[in-house]
Amino acid sequence: MDKARLAGALGAPSGFGQSQFALTRGNAFEAKVKADGGAELLRLAHARLDPGAEPPEGAAVPDLTAHGPEGRTARTALALREATRAGGWTLLDHPMLALDVAGSLAFLEPDAVVVHPDGSWSVVEIKSFPLLDGSADPAKVGAAARQAAVYVLALEEVAGRLGAEPRGRAGAEAASAHDGAPAPRVHHRILLVCPKDFSNLPAASAVDIRKQRAVTARQLARLTRIEEIAGTLPEGTCFAPDRSAEELTAAVEAVPATYAPECLSACELAFHCRERSREEGAVTRLGRPLRAELGGLTTVEDVLAAARGERGDPEDPAVAALRRAAALRAEALADAAHPEVAPCP
């Protein structure tokens, strides 16, 4: 579904996405990094990821244009195969990858993928936030690492398919040197390229994303498949944005959702779900860490009642902590209402 259009039809348009200024600045910096056939980008990849390889002189930059995302995905796989067999440095500018997410094919577009002379592959992320004295905002670096982890997983699927390709007589001449070779290796260190200090000059750092890749792989494996979710919906449920607001509201409410503040930066329906969460009094709207601390208390009403001693098991650590906090608050308010006047020295 087009969640942005769906959110608008529900009366909760999303502000999700970058500002136009940030997009323009990011596009200008990316164009600078990839200028002259990606010479500077490949120099950084050589210096940070593979200094023992031959210098990237006269690297190939294949044309990846094709019709539709499926065509671009196939063209990218073909370019990766050819570059791996040819050897030398190759830069794939905005390749298209595909990854199965809970039974639905998601198309992904990294900033770049570099093929090394040994046939291994690396993901390149180009960001507009600065590297100050060689380091950047940890939160932004972490977000870039999580994003790159998805690309690495998609590349590993492509590499696995190439490694499993049959080596028949028809391809003997082209692949004779690679018969029996394992699948191409996908590096778990990505190249993060950012502006240096307060200039527009590119600087790069190698970021190890093994942890983010492992976490993402586990999350993808645990996702409920889309056909299972669809099987639980009422017959005739439709999310087409041209339906009435009442129909769309009923359709969205048929799908379980747990809103948290992090949704505001990741989902177009966040404003709609936040309003629903407020109406229900759900504590998740205050953050997942707080929700985890409260145990079985899932609504604000339950929390306040437990703090007042009206409900809840006194042996429950969450209930005991709430009652202790309420007592301390009452004591503090009483002291504020009747302050002691200290004698003058």
Secondary structure as GFF3:
##gff-version 3
##sequence-region A 1 345
A	DSSP	alpha_helix	3	9	.	.	.	ID=ss1
A	DSSP	alpha_helix	20	33	.	.	.	ID=ss2
A	DSSP	alpha_helix	35	48	.	.	.	ID=ss3
A	DSSP	alpha_helix	68	86	.	.	.	ID=ss4
A	DSSP	beta_strand	90	93	.	.	.	ID=ss5
A	DSSP	beta_strand	97	101	.	.	.	ID=ss6
A	DSSP	beta_strand	104	108	.	.	.	ID=ss7
A	DSSP	beta_strand	112	115	.	.	.	ID=ss8
A	DSSP	beta_strand	121	126	.	.	.	ID=ss9
A	DSSP	alpha_helix	138	163	.	.	.	ID=ss10
A	DSSP	three_ten_helix	169	171	.	.	.	ID=ss11
A	DSSP	alpha_helix	172	175	.	.	.	ID=ss12
A	DSSP	three_ten_helix	176	178	.	.	.	ID=ss13
A	DSSP	beta_strand	189	195	.	.	.	ID=ss14
A	DSSP	beta_strand	202	208	.	.	.	ID=ss15
A	DSSP	alpha_helix	210	222	.	.	.	ID=ss16
A	DSSP	alpha_helix	226	231	.	.	.	ID=ss17
A	DSSP	alpha_helix	245	253	.	.	.	ID=ss18
A	DSSP	three_ten_helix	261	265	.	.	.	ID=ss19
A	DSSP	alpha_helix	270	280	.	.	.	ID=ss20
A	DSSP	three_ten_helix	283	286	.	.	.	ID=ss21
A	DSSP	alpha_helix	288	293	.	.	.	ID=ss22
A	DSSP	alpha_helix	300	307	.	.	.	ID=ss23
A	DSSP	alpha_helix	317	337	.	.	.	ID=ss24
###
